[in-house]
Each structure stands twice: as C-alpha cells, then as structure tokens.
Amino acid sequence: MSSQEQTPAPLYAKREPIFPRRVSGNFRTMKWWLLAIMLGIYYLVPWIRWDRGAEMPDQAVLLDLANRRFFFFMIEIWPHEFYFVAGLLIMAGIGLFLFTSALGRVWCGYACPQTVWTDLFILVERWVEGDRNARLRLHRKGWDFEKVRKYGLKWVLWFLIGMATGGAWVFYFADAPTLLVDLFTGQAGMIAYLTVLVLTMTTFLFGGFFREQICIYACPWPRIQAAMMDEDTITIGYRDWRGEPRGKLKKGQLDPSQGDCIDCMACVNVCPMGIDIRDGQQMECITCGLCIDACDDVMDRIGKPRGLVAYMALSDEIAERDGKDPKSVWTHVFRPRTVLYTAIWAAIGIGLIVALFIRADLDMSVSPIRNPTHILLSDGTVRNAYDIRLRNMYHEPREFVLSVTENPDLRLSIEGEEGTAVTVGPDEMALLRVYLTAAPETDSAQADRRPARIWATLSGTSERVHSDTTFNGRNQ
C-alpha cells in the first residue's frame, strides 16, 4: 500500500451516550403526568377485581390463555370472536396514522413504552448521579469508588424497575395475587419465570443502555412516518427566519444584526435523541417538545418572544417567512387525509361496538365427520355423524335442547345421552358427537345429499342458534 493512501473511514461509529439536561415547562409537565398515568395503568390494572361469580375469575383484565378467553371488565372474548381483537389492532394502526398525519410523532414522544420507560430510567439516573454536567463528568472519569457506587446503585434500581415491569406483564395472564405468591414461593411455572426474566432484561437494556438506538435503528416507524406526514402536519420546527444569524450574547447585550438564537445549545442539551432541531426536520426527532421548553425559558430570560422553537406546520413557517399569517391549528388538523382516517377509525369502532352488543351468549358450530361420510346400519338405516361444539358464554350452567329441521326424514341423537338435551357449564364449551339418521324408505336415505339445519335451543326460552349442514344418503 502506498504511504499516501489513506485508511478508509470506519463504517461503524462508537455510540456516544446522551445525557439530557433537566428542563421544566409545559411539555415536560405534560410528559410527567402521562408517564405517571400510563405506568399507573400498567402496574395497577391486573389488581383490579371484578365479580363474575364463584366459578369464574374475578380479575377485571385477564388474558386466560389456558381456557382461551379474554376478560375485560364486563366483556368476555372467546377464540371464535378474535375479530374483535383484530378490529382493535386495526383501529390502533389507523389511530397511529391519524395522529402522525395530524401531529407528527406524538405517539413516539409521549406514549411509546420505549419513551416512557426511558424517561423513568433517566429520572433514576439523574437522581443518583446528578444533572447533565455531573453525569458527563462521571462518565468520562476513570473507575473509582464513587463511580462504582453510583453506577451500581443506578443499575440495581434499573433492574428492580425492569423486574417490576416483567412481573406486571405476567399478572395479565393469570390471577395476580395467586401468581405473586407462587412467584415468591417457587411454585410458579417455568414459563412465568422465563417471561419475567426476558422482560426484565429487555427493559433494563432498552431503557438503560440502548435508549435512542432503539428508536433510530430497531423501530421501523421513523422510516414509515414520512408517508404519513406532509407540509400541513403540525410538528416541531425552528423559525430560522427569526433565529438566524445566530450570535452569542456580548456583555449581556444583543447585537441588532443577529437573530434571536443566541446559540446557547439549550435545545440540544435537553434532547433525549441528541439532535439539533435547528438543522431542520430529522428522522430521529420524536417531537417530545422538550426543546420548546428549553428555548422558551431562554427567550424569557433574554426578553425575546417565545416560539423560536415551537409546534408548527412547514407551510406555516414558509408563510411566516413571507410575512403572511399562518393557518389556524384546526385547519391543519382537519384536512382530507385526517378526516378520512377519522372516518375509517370511527366506522370500525362503531362496527365493533354494534357487534359486541348484538352478539348472542351462546354459539354452536357443526363439523360433519367425513371418513366415512355415512354408515349403513343392518336394518338399512343411514346414519351420519357430526362433531358439535356448543358454547355457553354465560356465567351460569344452562341446558340446551338439540333438534333438526329443513328435513323431516331425519332423527337426532346425542352420543352418551338418553334424550336430546345437554347441560353446558358456565363459560364452557361442550364437544358433542351427534348422529342424524334416516329410515331406509325415506327420500333422505335413498338420495345423494339433503340439507339439514341443527338447532340448539335454550331450555325454557325461545333463545336459540343454528348451523346448516348436509346429510349424505346411501347414494353418496
């Protein structure tokens, strides 16, 4: 290699930790309130009780995987009703599109679990090590007793938060008080311990060490958001027409030839992503608003109007640069794209609510036995067999009477039962083997196929449900 040839620059740059400075203001206060509310909901919801009777779980929110049911207060979702869960997931996706189109990455800045737990971990870090400058000094100094003590305490607190996070998650899948005792007495299942361990370590690493790296490299949303945003989307921006050219304060006085930005770096120092909002729109920006609080505080101190860094639409920044009045906030929020998203989101929500209130609390499915399709008995009678799943989605045992219509030739019987009535326990599904038979001289016995409709009627009431099937004759 020639001595004049230069070594190529490395493709990998070592991560420089970001130590955001503490800031106060409207957006920081709102983030604290949201953090407290969301963490409170996450940690406390499994402990809310809801009386469903003696034979049913009394946990208000429970993902009962063992019995394949989902309880949400007075609502119970069964496996065959998974369309409710699918609908909620679709609503969540469209809601994310809606908020991003209207207000940028507000989900990322205020409600994303990565943001919430990172805020909590930074709060612990600041409490143990001090504010930004103290943390920077500690990070750069060599290992000594002080650094070991502070880092050790910080990591222990992070680990405890991670353990509480993992523990709270498993409480959604089993009775929380019982599982808590089992976890501490060693009687819980191995899957519970493994789940807690995995979530503990992911929370510990993501919130404590990876932080903004998860948002930039692991999360796909920063790359998708551009398709959701346009020049009318309200997001965080810097009014460079007002702030440039930048200049430092000289003896406490502002130079009239300079802009309002005094290049104090306050907006950069508070940013949890480590970016400079003055460089324009960036993929890393999560629109958390902390740079607005920091800049407004500086503007107040130097006697300049707030809003050098603010929530705005790109079209407004251009209009202001030309001396025009910006559009109203509602003009940006309510535009064709957001109205369309809102209409779709509302239509799905209304559909799910209607489906929830009109659904019956009993359900039946019929599956014909295909091998063989029919059996010819010794007296010439033709018999077909069916597997019937009868669900009693009610909190008390109920008796159902099975019958068959659409074909007067057929007779119904239940394997193991003397009559056609069967009792199904509360919130249970009964698997029945049912037979339909046709006498030798009937048309159904001699024909190829005939329609049949099997009914399940709630005993003593007119409430019933049916399922259509076919009866195979001897010529099948």
DRENFINU-955918 format. One record per residue (C-alpha): residue number from 1; x, y, z. Coordinates in pm, whole numbers. Layout:
! DRENFINU-955918
r k=NUM	X=X	Y=Y	Z=Z
...
END
This chain:
! DRENFINU-955918
r k=1	X=0	Y=0	Z=0
r k=2	X=130	Y=345	Z=-90
r k=3	X=223	Y=565	Z=201
r k=4	X=-2	Y=832	Z=53
r k=5	X=-307	Y=610	Z=56
r k=6	X=-538	Y=683	Z=342
r k=7	X=-707	Y=425	Z=558
r k=8	X=-1079	Y=426	Z=482
r k=9	X=-1305	Y=568	Z=748
r k=10	X=-1470	Y=301	Z=963
r k=11	X=-1830	Y=220	Z=882
r k=12	X=-1919	Y=183	Z=1248
r k=13	X=-1907	Y=473	Z=1489
r k=14	X=-1899	Y=406	Z=1860
r k=15	X=-2212	Y=530	Z=2033
r k=16	X=-2169	Y=839	Z=2244
r k=17	X=-2411	Y=827	Z=2539
r k=18	X=-2665	Y=1107	Z=2557
r k=19	X=-2717	Y=1281	Z=2891
r k=20	X=-3023	Y=1507	Z=2858
r k=21	X=-3033	Y=1810	Z=3085
r k=22	X=-3325	Y=1857	Z=3322
r k=23	X=-3582	Y=2105	Z=3193
r k=24	X=-3913	Y=2239	Z=3319
r k=25	X=-4204	Y=2369	Z=3122
r k=26	X=-4547	Y=2283	Z=2987
r k=27	X=-4440	Y=1990	Z=2773
r k=28	X=-4216	Y=1840	Z=3039
r k=29	X=-4501	Y=1867	Z=3290
r k=30	X=-4740	Y=1700	Z=3047
r k=31	X=-4490	Y=1420	Z=2991
r k=32	X=-4459	Y=1364	Z=3366
r k=33	X=-4836	Y=1339	Z=3401
r k=34	X=-4865	Y=1099	Z=3109
r k=35	X=-4578	Y=889	Z=3244
r k=36	X=-4745	Y=861	Z=3585
r k=37	X=-5085	Y=777	Z=3436
r k=38	X=-4957	Y=517	Z=3190
r k=39	X=-4725	Y=345	Z=3438
r k=40	X=-5004	Y=351	Z=3694
r k=41	X=-5240	Y=183	Z=3448
r k=42	X=-4980	Y=-77	Z=3350
r k=43	X=-4883	Y=-173	Z=3705
r k=44	X=-5223	Y=-148	Z=3876
r k=45	X=-5477	Y=-285	Z=3625
r k=46	X=-5403	Y=-657	Z=3698
r k=47	X=-5501	Y=-597	Z=4061
r k=48	X=-5849	Y=-461	Z=3984
r k=49	X=-6114	Y=-714	Z=4085
r k=50	X=-6441	Y=-783	Z=3900
r k=51	X=-6701	Y=-1022	Z=4042
r k=52	X=-6808	Y=-1280	Z=3783
r k=53	X=-6945	Y=-1544	Z=4015
r k=54	X=-6800	Y=-1834	Z=4211
r k=55	X=-6672	Y=-2036	Z=3915
r k=56	X=-6519	Y=-1751	Z=3713
r k=57	X=-6200	Y=-1547	Z=3758
r k=58	X=-6254	Y=-1217	Z=3937
r k=59	X=-5969	Y=-1029	Z=3768
r k=60	X=-6100	Y=-734	Z=3569
r k=61	X=-5848	Y=-767	Z=3283
r k=62	X=-5725	Y=-1119	Z=3217
r k=63	X=-5579	Y=-1298	Z=2915
r k=64	X=-5680	Y=-1652	Z=3010
r k=65	X=-5466	Y=-1847	Z=2762
r k=66	X=-5531	Y=-2180	Z=2934
r k=67	X=-5904	Y=-2153	Z=2861
r k=68	X=-5854	Y=-1934	Z=2552
r k=69	X=-6058	Y=-1640	Z=2675
r k=70	X=-6002	Y=-1267	Z=2722
r k=71	X=-6178	Y=-1082	Z=3004
r k=72	X=-6206	Y=-703	Z=3006
r k=73	X=-6431	Y=-593	Z=3291
r k=74	X=-6784	Y=-696	Z=3181
r k=75	X=-6669	Y=-808	Z=2834
r k=76	X=-6555	Y=-1161	Z=2756
r k=77	X=-6397	Y=-1250	Z=2421
r k=78	X=-6383	Y=-1613	Z=2304
r k=79	X=-6142	Y=-1761	Z=2044
r k=80	X=-6405	Y=-1763	Z=1770
r k=81	X=-6454	Y=-1389	Z=1834
r k=82	X=-6096	Y=-1297	Z=1751
r k=83	X=-6231	Y=-1047	Z=1501
r k=84	X=-6279	Y=-813	Z=1800
r k=85	X=-5905	Y=-827	Z=1873
r k=86	X=-5824	Y=-789	Z=1502
r k=87	X=-6054	Y=-487	Z=1485
r k=88	X=-5885	Y=-325	Z=1784
r k=89	X=-5542	Y=-380	Z=1627
r k=90	X=-5663	Y=-224	Z=1302
r k=91	X=-5803	Y=71	Z=1497
r k=92	X=-5468	Y=112	Z=1674
r k=93	X=-5284	Y=117	Z=1340
r k=94	X=-5524	Y=367	Z=1183
r k=95	X=-5512	Y=576	Z=1501
r k=96	X=-5134	Y=589	Z=1472
r k=97	X=-5168	Y=701	Z=1110
r k=98	X=-5422	Y=966	Z=1215
r k=99	X=-5214	Y=1118	Z=1495
r k=100	X=-4894	Y=1110	Z=1290
r k=101	X=-5065	Y=1278	Z=995
r k=102	X=-5209	Y=1549	Z=1219
r k=103	X=-4944	Y=1599	Z=1487
r k=104	X=-4629	Y=1416	Z=1381
r k=105	X=-4468	Y=1161	Z=1610
r k=106	X=-4669	Y=1245	Z=1920
r k=107	X=-4703	Y=873	Z=1995
r k=108	X=-4325	Y=837	Z=1999
r k=109	X=-4270	Y=1148	Z=2208
r k=110	X=-4534	Y=1093	Z=2474
r k=111	X=-4687	Y=744	Z=2485
r k=112	X=-4447	Y=488	Z=2333
r k=113	X=-4333	Y=238	Z=2601
r k=114	X=-3972	Y=292	Z=2496
r k=115	X=-4009	Y=666	Z=2564
r k=116	X=-4199	Y=619	Z=2891
r k=117	X=-3953	Y=373	Z=3045
r k=118	X=-3651	Y=566	Z=2914
r k=119	X=-3787	Y=879	Z=3085
r k=120	X=-3823	Y=680	Z=3405
r k=121	X=-3468	Y=543	Z=3379
r k=122	X=-3325	Y=889	Z=3309
r k=123	X=-3512	Y=1019	Z=3615
r k=124	X=-3342	Y=750	Z=3828
r k=125	X=-3007	Y=826	Z=3666
r k=126	X=-3043	Y=1197	Z=3740
r k=127	X=-3144	Y=1124	Z=4099
r k=128	X=-2836	Y=906	Z=4158
r k=129	X=-2571	Y=1091	Z=3956
r k=130	X=-2693	Y=1448	Z=3923
r k=131	X=-2787	Y=1659	Z=3622
r k=132	X=-2622	Y=1659	Z=3279
r k=133	X=-2282	Y=1804	Z=3363
r k=134	X=-2237	Y=1581	Z=3667
r k=135	X=-2329	Y=1274	Z=3464
r k=136	X=-2090	Y=1373	Z=3187
r k=137	X=-1803	Y=1414	Z=3433
r k=138	X=-1881	Y=1079	Z=3594
r k=139	X=-1896	Y=909	Z=3256
r k=140	X=-1557	Y=1048	Z=3147
r k=141	X=-1365	Y=983	Z=3468
r k=142	X=-1194	Y=656	Z=3545
r k=143	X=-1337	Y=386	Z=3763
r k=144	X=-1312	Y=472	Z=4131
r k=145	X=-1522	Y=413	Z=4441
r k=146	X=-1763	Y=696	Z=4362
r k=147	X=-1828	Y=576	Z=4007
r k=148	X=-1870	Y=213	Z=4116
r k=149	X=-2108	Y=317	Z=4394
r k=150	X=-2326	Y=541	Z=4179
r k=151	X=-2332	Y=312	Z=3876
r k=152	X=-2402	Y=12	Z=4098
r k=153	X=-2693	Y=185	Z=4271
r k=154	X=-2831	Y=306	Z=3939
r k=155	X=-2813	Y=-38	Z=3781
r k=156	X=-2979	Y=-201	Z=4082
r k=157	X=-3268	Y=46	Z=4064
r k=158	X=-3296	Y=-8	Z=3688
r k=159	X=-3303	Y=-383	Z=3740
r k=160	X=-3576	Y=-355	Z=4003
r k=161	X=-3785	Y=-142	Z=3765
r k=162	X=-3728	Y=-399	Z=3491
r k=163	X=-3830	Y=-681	Z=3726
r k=164	X=-4147	Y=-493	Z=3824
r k=165	X=-4219	Y=-442	Z=3456
r k=166	X=-4178	Y=-808	Z=3370
r k=167	X=-4372	Y=-914	Z=3677
r k=168	X=-4662	Y=-683	Z=3595
r k=169	X=-4683	Y=-829	Z=3244
r k=170	X=-4729	Y=-1190	Z=3359
r k=171	X=-5001	Y=-1080	Z=3600
r k=172	X=-5221	Y=-1010	Z=3298
r k=173	X=-5219	Y=-1382	Z=3212
r k=174	X=-5310	Y=-1533	Z=3550
r k=175	X=-5477	Y=-1437	Z=3876
r k=176	X=-5238	Y=-1166	Z=4001
r k=177	X=-5250	Y=-1232	Z=4382
r k=178	X=-5213	Y=-1608	Z=4336
r k=179	X=-4932	Y=-1574	Z=4083
r k=180	X=-4745	Y=-1325	Z=4303
r k=181	X=-4738	Y=-1576	Z=4588
r k=182	X=-4636	Y=-1856	Z=4351
r k=183	X=-4352	Y=-1648	Z=4208
r k=184	X=-4203	Y=-1577	Z=4551
r k=185	X=-4253	Y=-1933	Z=4681
r k=186	X=-4108	Y=-2101	Z=4372
r k=187	X=-4438	Y=-2265	Z=4273
r k=188	X=-4500	Y=-2071	Z=3950
r k=189	X=-4447	Y=-2237	Z=3613
r k=190	X=-4113	Y=-2212	Z=3437
r k=191	X=-4271	Y=-2011	Z=3156
r k=192	X=-4367	Y=-1741	Z=3410
r k=193	X=-4010	Y=-1713	Z=3540
r k=194	X=-3865	Y=-1707	Z=3188
r k=195	X=-4111	Y=-1437	Z=3080
r k=196	X=-4026	Y=-1221	Z=3381
r k=197	X=-3653	Y=-1269	Z=3317
r k=198	X=-3674	Y=-1182	Z=2947
r k=199	X=-3887	Y=-871	Z=3007
r k=200	X=-3666	Y=-766	Z=3298
r k=201	X=-3354	Y=-779	Z=3085
r k=202	X=-3513	Y=-613	Z=2780
r k=203	X=-3648	Y=-329	Z=2995
r k=204	X=-3310	Y=-295	Z=3172
r k=205	X=-3116	Y=-283	Z=2844
r k=206	X=-3361	Y=-86	Z=2628
r k=207	X=-3437	Y=183	Z=2887
r k=208	X=-3094	Y=200	Z=3046
r k=209	X=-2838	Y=145	Z=2771
r k=210	X=-2988	Y=137	Z=2421
r k=211	X=-3239	Y=422	Z=2460
r k=212	X=-3241	Y=632	Z=2141
r k=213	X=-3075	Y=348	Z=1949
r k=214	X=-3399	Y=151	Z=1969
r k=215	X=-3592	Y=441	Z=1818
r k=216	X=-3339	Y=503	Z=1542
r k=217	X=-3234	Y=153	Z=1440
r k=218	X=-3478	Y=-105	Z=1580
r k=219	X=-3814	Y=70	Z=1536
r k=220	X=-3949	Y=85	Z=1179
r k=221	X=-4184	Y=377	Z=1247
r k=222	X=-3931	Y=661	Z=1189
r k=223	X=-3895	Y=538	Z=831
r k=224	X=-4269	Y=495	Z=779
r k=225	X=-4373	Y=828	Z=927
r k=226	X=-4266	Y=1024	Z=619
r k=227	X=-4553	Y=866	Z=424
r k=228	X=-4799	Y=988	Z=689
r k=229	X=-4676	Y=1349	Z=705
r k=230	X=-4694	Y=1641	Z=465
r k=231	X=-4638	Y=2016	Z=476
r k=232	X=-4958	Y=2065	Z=680
r k=233	X=-4861	Y=1823	Z=956
r k=234	X=-4803	Y=2001	Z=1286
r k=235	X=-4460	Y=1907	Z=1416
r k=236	X=-4169	Y=2072	Z=1597
r k=237	X=-3973	Y=2323	Z=1394
r k=238	X=-3725	Y=2607	Z=1424
r k=239	X=-3808	Y=2950	Z=1288
r k=240	X=-3474	Y=3011	Z=1123
r k=241	X=-3602	Y=3329	Z=958
r k=242	X=-3625	Y=3472	Z=1307
r k=243	X=-3330	Y=3299	Z=1473
r k=244	X=-3057	Y=3348	Z=1209
r k=245	X=-2788	Y=3460	Z=1201
r k=246	X=-2703	Y=3318	Z=1541
r k=247	X=-2480	Y=3502	Z=1779
r k=248	X=-2365	Y=3492	Z=2138
r k=249	X=-2467	Y=3747	Z=2396
r k=250	X=-2194	Y=4005	Z=2431
r k=251	X=-2177	Y=4156	Z=2780
r k=252	X=-2544	Y=4075	Z=2824
r k=253	X=-2644	Y=4275	Z=2518
r k=254	X=-2798	Y=4152	Z=2193
r k=255	X=-2645	Y=4255	Z=1863
r k=256	X=-2927	Y=4406	Z=1649
r k=257	X=-2774	Y=4248	Z=1339
r k=258	X=-2815	Y=3900	Z=1485
r k=259	X=-3121	Y=3680	Z=1510
r k=260	X=-3294	Y=3572	Z=1829
r k=261	X=-3097	Y=3247	Z=1859
r k=262	X=-2800	Y=3305	Z=2091
r k=263	X=-2657	Y=2958	Z=2018
r k=264	X=-2684	Y=2856	Z=2383
r k=265	X=-2732	Y=2486	Z=2288
r k=266	X=-3016	Y=2453	Z=2541
r k=267	X=-3240	Y=2283	Z=2284
r k=268	X=-2965	Y=2031	Z=2205
r k=269	X=-2872	Y=1960	Z=2566
r k=270	X=-3229	Y=1863	Z=2666
r k=271	X=-3297	Y=1646	Z=2361
r k=272	X=-3322	Y=1275	Z=2451
r k=273	X=-3226	Y=1187	Z=2092
r k=274	X=-2919	Y=1413	Z=2088
r k=275	X=-3016	Y=1609	Z=1777
r k=276	X=-3018	Y=1979	Z=1693
r k=277	X=-3369	Y=2085	Z=1593
r k=278	X=-3219	Y=2392	Z=1423
r k=279	X=-3088	Y=2162	Z=1149
r k=280	X=-3445	Y=2105	Z=1028
r k=281	X=-3672	Y=1801	Z=1020
r k=282	X=-3487	Y=1480	Z=1112
r k=283	X=-3583	Y=1116	Z=1129
r k=284	X=-3458	Y=1092	Z=1488
r k=285	X=-3690	Y=1364	Z=1622
r k=286	X=-3971	Y=1219	Z=1837
r k=287	X=-4145	Y=1557	Z=1884
r k=288	X=-4136	Y=1534	Z=2263
r k=289	X=-4141	Y=1915	Z=2299
r k=290	X=-3854	Y=1940	Z=2550
r k=291	X=-3657	Y=2164	Z=2313
r k=292	X=-3954	Y=2402	Z=2311
r k=293	X=-3950	Y=2425	Z=2691
r k=294	X=-3575	Y=2487	Z=2691
r k=295	X=-3587	Y=2753	Z=2419
r k=296	X=-3888	Y=2932	Z=2569
r k=297	X=-3704	Y=2955	Z=2901
r k=298	X=-3405	Y=3116	Z=2729
r k=299	X=-3626	Y=3358	Z=2536
r k=300	X=-3793	Y=3465	Z=2861
r k=301	X=-3456	Y=3538	Z=3017
r k=302	X=-3324	Y=3746	Z=2729
r k=303	X=-3650	Y=3933	Z=2677
r k=304	X=-3746	Y=3782	Z=2342
r k=305	X=-4088	Y=3640	Z=2246
r k=306	X=-4142	Y=3269	Z=2284
r k=307	X=-4187	Y=3038	Z=1987
r k=308	X=-3843	Y=3034	Z=1826
r k=309	X=-3877	Y=2657	Z=1853
r k=310	X=-4240	Y=2551	Z=1851
r k=311	X=-4502	Y=2317	Z=1716
r k=312	X=-4585	Y=2436	Z=1366
r k=313	X=-4656	Y=2316	Z=1015
r k=314	X=-4391	Y=2352	Z=749
r k=315	X=-4635	Y=2551	Z=536
r k=316	X=-4678	Y=2799	Z=824
r k=317	X=-4304	Y=2851	Z=853
r k=318	X=-4291	Y=2938	Z=482
r k=319	X=-4589	Y=3171	Z=517
r k=320	X=-4436	Y=3350	Z=816
r k=321	X=-4110	Y=3391	Z=626
r k=322	X=-4306	Y=3574	Z=354
r k=323	X=-4482	Y=3792	Z=608
r k=324	X=-4819	Y=3613	Z=584
r k=325	X=-5041	Y=3492	Z=866
r k=326	X=-5023	Y=3118	Z=937
r k=327	X=-5329	Y=2894	Z=910
r k=328	X=-5526	Y=2806	Z=1219
r k=329	X=-5442	Y=2488	Z=1406
r k=330	X=-5779	Y=2333	Z=1322
r k=331	X=-5721	Y=2389	Z=951
r k=332	X=-5412	Y=2173	Z=978
r k=333	X=-5574	Y=1910	Z=1197
r k=334	X=-5896	Y=1873	Z=996
r k=335	X=-5796	Y=1819	Z=637
r k=336	X=-5898	Y=1547	Z=387
r k=337	X=-5636	Y=1295	Z=496
r k=338	X=-5711	Y=1319	Z=868
r k=339	X=-6088	Y=1327	Z=809
r k=340	X=-6059	Y=1007	Z=605
r k=341	X=-5854	Y=836	Z=876
r k=342	X=-6102	Y=951	Z=1140
r k=343	X=-6399	Y=821	Z=940
r k=344	X=-6239	Y=480	Z=889
r k=345	X=-6133	Y=460	Z=1253
r k=346	X=-6481	Y=556	Z=1376
r k=347	X=-6656	Y=317	Z=1136
r k=348	X=-6451	Y=22	Z=1265
r k=349	X=-6511	Y=125	Z=1626
r k=350	X=-6886	Y=160	Z=1577
r k=351	X=-6895	Y=-174	Z=1398
r k=352	X=-6717	Y=-346	Z=1687
r k=353	X=-6949	Y=-188	Z=1944
r k=354	X=-7259	Y=-293	Z=1749
r k=355	X=-7121	Y=-646	Z=1706
r k=356	X=-7044	Y=-662	Z=2078
r k=357	X=-7397	Y=-568	Z=2184
r k=358	X=-7586	Y=-782	Z=1933
r k=359	X=-7381	Y=-1099	Z=1983
r k=360	X=-7559	Y=-1393	Z=2142
r k=361	X=-7430	Y=-1551	Z=2461
r k=362	X=-7448	Y=-1897	Z=2303
r k=363	X=-7277	Y=-2028	Z=1994
r k=364	X=-7267	Y=-2353	Z=1802
r k=365	X=-7053	Y=-2496	Z=1522
r k=366	X=-7116	Y=-2823	Z=1336
r k=367	X=-6844	Y=-3030	Z=1165
r k=368	X=-6955	Y=-3336	Z=964
r k=369	X=-6744	Y=-3649	Z=1002
r k=370	X=-6601	Y=-3710	Z=653
r k=371	X=-6449	Y=-4054	Z=699
r k=372	X=-6682	Y=-4224	Z=639
r k=373	X=-6941	Y=-3982	Z=506
r k=374	X=-7224	Y=-4215	Z=617
r k=375	X=-7285	Y=-4555	Z=771
r k=376	X=-7546	Y=-4808	Z=653
r k=377	X=-7690	Y=-4990	Z=953
r k=378	X=-7811	Y=-5354	Z=943
r k=379	X=-8177	Y=-5255	Z=900
r k=380	X=-8098	Y=-5019	Z=612
r k=381	X=-8099	Y=-4703	Z=819
r k=382	X=-7847	Y=-4439	Z=704
r k=383	X=-7654	Y=-4261	Z=977
r k=384	X=-7433	Y=-3951	Z=958
r k=385	X=-7206	Y=-3837	Z=1242
r k=386	X=-7123	Y=-3478	Z=1338
r k=387	X=-6900	Y=-3309	Z=1592
r k=388	X=-7082	Y=-3018	Z=1754
r k=389	X=-6915	Y=-2750	Z=1964
r k=390	X=-7172	Y=-2584	Z=2186
r k=391	X=-7054	Y=-2275	Z=2375
r k=392	X=-7233	Y=-2139	Z=2678
r k=393	X=-7097	Y=-1782	Z=2705
r k=394	X=-7288	Y=-1715	Z=3024
r k=395	X=-7183	Y=-1725	Z=3389
r k=396	X=-7431	Y=-1997	Z=3489
r k=397	X=-7482	Y=-2357	Z=3368
r k=398	X=-7758	Y=-2385	Z=3109
r k=399	X=-7946	Y=-2668	Z=2942
r k=400	X=-7979	Y=-2681	Z=2565
r k=401	X=-8210	Y=-2894	Z=2353
r k=402	X=-8083	Y=-3003	Z=2010
r k=403	X=-8315	Y=-3053	Z=1717
r k=404	X=-8302	Y=-3078	Z=1339
r k=405	X=-8517	Y=-2904	Z=1078
r k=406	X=-8523	Y=-2847	Z=700
r k=407	X=-8559	Y=-3223	Z=659
r k=408	X=-8850	Y=-3413	Z=825
r k=409	X=-8689	Y=-3751	Z=747
r k=410	X=-8406	Y=-3705	Z=995
r k=411	X=-8386	Y=-3801	Z=1361
r k=412	X=-8124	Y=-3659	Z=1601
r k=413	X=-7949	Y=-3833	Z=1890
r k=414	X=-7655	Y=-3745	Z=2112
r k=415	X=-7388	Y=-4000	Z=2191
r k=416	X=-7395	Y=-4086	Z=2562
r k=417	X=-7724	Y=-3904	Z=2625
r k=418	X=-8070	Y=-4055	Z=2654
r k=419	X=-8250	Y=-3756	Z=2507
r k=420	X=-8160	Y=-3452	Z=2302
r k=421	X=-8091	Y=-3221	Z=2598
r k=422	X=-7743	Y=-3142	Z=2725
r k=423	X=-7618	Y=-2916	Z=3007
r k=424	X=-7316	Y=-2692	Z=2945
r k=425	X=-7129	Y=-2539	Z=3237
r k=426	X=-7075	Y=-2163	Z=3282
r k=427	X=-6838	Y=-2015	Z=3025
r k=428	X=-6760	Y=-2358	Z=2887
r k=429	X=-6765	Y=-2530	Z=2551
r k=430	X=-6910	Y=-2880	Z=2518
r k=431	X=-6787	Y=-3112	Z=2240
r k=432	X=-7067	Y=-3348	Z=2139
r k=433	X=-7088	Y=-3638	Z=1896
r k=434	X=-7432	Y=-3614	Z=1733
r k=435	X=-7597	Y=-3858	Z=1492
r k=436	X=-7859	Y=-3791	Z=1227
r k=437	X=-8041	Y=-4098	Z=1097
r k=438	X=-8287	Y=-4159	Z=815
r k=439	X=-8512	Y=-4464	Z=783
r k=440	X=-8448	Y=-4690	Z=477
r k=441	X=-8768	Y=-4595	Z=293
r k=442	X=-8722	Y=-4219	Z=322
r k=443	X=-8601	Y=-3994	Z=43
r k=444	X=-8308	Y=-3874	Z=255
r k=445	X=-8177	Y=-4228	Z=294
r k=446	X=-8202	Y=-4304	Z=-76
r k=447	X=-8086	Y=-3969	Z=-214
r k=448	X=-7739	Y=-3827	Z=-263
r k=449	X=-7735	Y=-3521	Z=-34
r k=450	X=-8003	Y=-3332	Z=154
r k=451	X=-7978	Y=-3005	Z=353
r k=452	X=-8018	Y=-3014	Z=730
r k=453	X=-8026	Y=-2745	Z=994
r k=454	X=-7930	Y=-2829	Z=1353
r k=455	X=-8071	Y=-2609	Z=1627
r k=456	X=-7962	Y=-2555	Z=1988
r k=457	X=-8246	Y=-2404	Z=2194
r k=458	X=-8201	Y=-2273	Z=2545
r k=459	X=-8435	Y=-2482	Z=2756
r k=460	X=-8748	Y=-2298	Z=2867
r k=461	X=-8685	Y=-1997	Z=2638
r k=462	X=-8711	Y=-1900	Z=2273
r k=463	X=-8340	Y=-1817	Z=2251
r k=464	X=-8166	Y=-2047	Z=2006
r k=465	X=-7889	Y=-2073	Z=1749
r k=466	X=-7850	Y=-2289	Z=1439
r k=467	X=-7590	Y=-2421	Z=1197
r k=468	X=-7654	Y=-2553	Z=845
r k=469	X=-7503	Y=-2878	Z=723
r k=470	X=-7578	Y=-3164	Z=482
r k=471	X=-7698	Y=-3523	Z=523
r k=472	X=-7539	Y=-3787	Z=298
r k=473	X=-7764	Y=-4067	Z=175
r k=474	X=-7669	Y=-4418	Z=62
r k=475	X=-7603	Y=-4298	Z=-294
r k=476	X=-7328	Y=-4063	Z=-180
END
